[in-house]
Amino acid sequence: MSANHPLVTMKGRKDGLVLVMDDSCAYHDLLHELKEKLTVNANLYKNGPVISVKVQAGNRYLSESQRDELKKMIHAFDYLNVDEIQSNVMTFEEFSKKKAQEKIVPIARIIRSGQTLSVEGDLLLIGDVNPGGIVSATGNIYIFGALRGIALAGSGSDGKHAVICASVMSPTQLKIGQVISRAESGPVEELNENQKLECAYLDESVGKIVIDRMHSVLKKHDFSFALEKM
């Protein structure tokens, strides 16, 4: 290892700690330096609040066992919690799964009480979700109709960025990623020309699901990653 070329770079940010890994060195050398740096800097995160850690592996493929090994090493230091391990390299199986999760599945039907509709990817539903009905997707959910039942979006790897959109937003329950929100008002009985498309998204600053008119949401946030496929 060259003194001028660290194998692990630690970057402190408002939302936690980022570990940038060299992707050209031997894996065991990477582990050795990571342990050294975490040990040397242990006083920075000792006896404090839990710090979220993101690992950026660059163009290095990490197997499941290697990911588990990295997590175990980092979690050995109190108050450090691995939030995400990013790698630009994936297997064909992982690539195929990712592509499947990104596809849009169009369905025209009414989801009645007691019925469940689940898809891998984004759900584009032309129809209503009645009270007692459930729709779920690994990606986003777009409903051209009334949502009066339950909608569960973002069960995939990047679930916290998913959105739920509906012509009439009157759900009994919403779930985006791991965050659940229940309805605060009764269901809307009729569609009318004054009702606008609404969108539910996860506001990470407060850890809650927020519902707003689509045009207002687009003014406040950049949801091009979720809406560009519509």
Salt bridges, closest charged atoms under 4 A:
ASP15 OD2 - LYS54 NZ 3.92
ASP22 OD2 - HIS5 NE2 2.54
ASP29 OD1 - HIS28 ND1 3.09
GLU33 OE2 - LYS37 NZ 3.53
GLU36 OE2 - HIS32 NE2 3.08
ASP83 OD2 - LYS160 NZ 4.00
GLU102 OE2 - LYS98 NZ 3.45
GLU102 OE1 - LYS99 NZ 3.82
ASP122 OD2 - LYS229 NZ 2.99
ASP158 OD1 - HIS161 NE2 3.75
GLU204 OE1 - LYS160 NZ 3.58
ASP212 OD2 - LYS220 NZ 3.02
